[in-house]
Amino acid sequence: MRCPFCGYEDSKVVDSRVSKDGEATRRRRECINCERRFTTYERIEEVAQMVVKKDGRRENFDRWKLKAGIMKAIEKRAVSIEQVDALINDIERELFNGGEHEISTRLLGEAVMNRLKQLDEVAYVRFASVYRQFRDVSEFMSELQDMIPSPGSGRGLRKS
């Protein structure tokens, strides 16, 4: 395993344990060269999962690309990395465990938005604004209006 600090090609495993969700093995490693420690995660490689883009192109599902988009949405919010990882794990289980090897970006985006809406409504609005590509302020306001509770409904944006 290449050291992320000095680039040396060899390291030793200091500690191994199963991740909290049981989906991966977490390994603490130490670089043989610079002696700095870093963490890696080992997952079972499954059949290639493909994402079908809006224009029909297909590309491999990239968990880290999805995580990067979610991380932008939760920036400066009270959402932990563990919550993000659990959210992504749920999405992967839901969308790919049915035996499907291809999913549309529409299904993927909707799955993320549904979970973000429950987790943090500000992160949801941020993600939706990029995903849905609002053309103008009125489209954005329409999305927000759907989240504002009508009198006596008890739903909508929560004040934190």
N, C-alpha and C positions, 0 to 999 in steps of 0.2 A: 504494500500500500504506500503510495507516494505521500510524503510529508507535505502538508499544506503550508508549512512555514519555510522550510529550506529546499523542498523539492527532492530530497533524498529518496531513493527507491525502496528502502527497507525500513520496517518498523516491527516492534514486537507487541503482542497483545498483553496488556497488563490486567484487564478485567473483562469478563463477558457475562452478559445477562440478557434475559428475554425482556423486551420492551413491555411497558404497562399494558398495551393493547394485545400483546401476544403475537403481533404480526411481523415482528422483526427481532433480530439479535443486535443488541447494543454492545459495541466493543470499544473499550478505552485502549488506545495504542500509544506507544512511546517511540519516537524517532530514534533510530540507532545513531544517527549523526549528531543532531542538535539536542537530543534528549527532551524535547518539548512533547507534551501530550495532546492528543486530539481524539475525537470520538467519531466512529463510523457506525453505520447501520447496515445490516445485511438482511435482505428480503429474498424470498423465493421468487425466482424469475418465472413468470407464467407466460402463456401464449401471448403474443404481441396484441396489445389492445390498441385499436385505432380510433382516431377522432376524425369525423367527416366534417370538413369545413363548409361554410355557407356556399362557396363556389364549387363544391364537389370534390375538392382535393382531399386526400387522406394523409394523415401524419400520425406517427406513434403518439399514444397518450403519454404526456410528460407530467408526472406528479409534481416535479419541482417548478415547472412553468405555471401550473395551477396554483401552487403554494405562493409563488411570487406575486401573482395577481391578488390573491386573498390578503397577503401581507401588506400590500399597498392600501387596500381597503380598510384594514384594521389599524393602520398607523396612528399612534397616539390615542388609541382606545384601550379600554381595560379588557383585552382579550389575550389570553396566553397562547404561547406556541403549542402547548399541549391541546388546547381547545381547537386550534387550527388543524393540527395533525388528526385529531379525532373526527373533525368535520370532513377532512379529505378521505380518511379511512371509510367513513359512512358512505360517502359518495361512491367510492370505488366498489364497495360491497354491493350497494344498490344497483349501480349501473352495469357492472361487469359480472356479477355472480350469477346472473340469470343465463349464463352461457353465451351471452352476446360478446362479440369481439370488436364490434364497431358501434360507436354512439355518435350522435350529432352534437355539434357544439351548442345547439339550442338546448338539448336535454341536459348537457353538462352545465351550461350557464344557469338554467332554471334550477337545477339541483343545488348549486352553490347559493343562489339568491334565496331560495326557500330556507336554507339552514342559516344563512347570515341574518335573515330577517328575524329569526328566533333568537339568535345569539347577540346581535348588536345592530340596532336599526340604522345607526349612522353608517356603519360599515356596509350595511345592505344598500343604502342610498348611494354611497360612493361606488360600490361595485356595479350597481344597476346603471349608474350614469355612464360608465365606460362600456359595459356589456350591451346595453340597449341603444347606445349611440344617439342620445337625445339630440334632435336637430335644432331645438330652440328652447328657451326658458319655459314656454307654455307646456311642452311635453314633460319637462322636469317637474314643473308645478303640479301637473296632473298626477304624476306618480306620488308626489308628496301628499296631495289631497286624499288619495286612496288610503294613506296611512293615518290621517288625522281622524280621530273618533267623532262620530256624530253624537249629539247630546244623548246621554243615557246608554250608549252602546258599550262603554267600558273597554273599547279596543283602540288601538292606534299608538302614536308615539308616546313613549314614556319619558318623563323628565328625570334626568339623573343629576 
